[in-house]
């Protein structure tokens, strides 16, 4: 079963060869525009050193922002190994243009498109599927 998916910035979905062709047409050869984006924080608590007997001291907490460079000119995202994610309980899903897709939702997209033989995901009966012990 074809399982390569292309999701554009408006969350329209294409499957298989159409997904690859759309990705090649829309997202290759274009300028890359990076913007820094804070995606989380790391908190690190360490013991303090160098205090004399009787002086107040305690742990030191350092908080760092986790920053990535995000390509904001990207028109779509190509997902190629969705079925591989089924083998790993650690893989829960992915965020695409601000929306989080669980593994089950991504597989439902494949089934919906495959079942319909077209790329109109809104006109089909698949909404979600359950896989394994999740």
SULKA-V761642 format. One line per field, one symbol per residue. ss: DSSP state (@ for helix, = for strand, . for the rest). phi: phi as a letter, one per 20 degrees, with the letter a starting at -180 (. if undefined). psi: psi as a letter, one per 20 degrees, with the letter a starting at -180 (. if undefined). A space follows every 50 residues. Layout:
# SULKA-V761642
ss = ???
phi = ???
psi = ???
This chain:
# SULKA-V761642
ss = ....====....===@@@@@@@@@@@@......=============.... .........============....====...@@@@@.....====..== ==@@@@@@@@@@@@@@....@@@...........
phi = .fcfcddefdmecccmfffffffffecdnefececfcedrccdcdcfecn eegnffbafdddddeeccedfeefeacdddcffffffdffedqbeclnde dfgffffffffffffembdefeedefdacdcldf
psi = ppjpppprijkqpqqchhggggghghjqjqqpopqpppjaqppopqqqrj qqpiqpraqppppqqopropoiiphrpppilghhhhioihohaqpolipp orgghghhgggggghhjajniijriphqqppck.
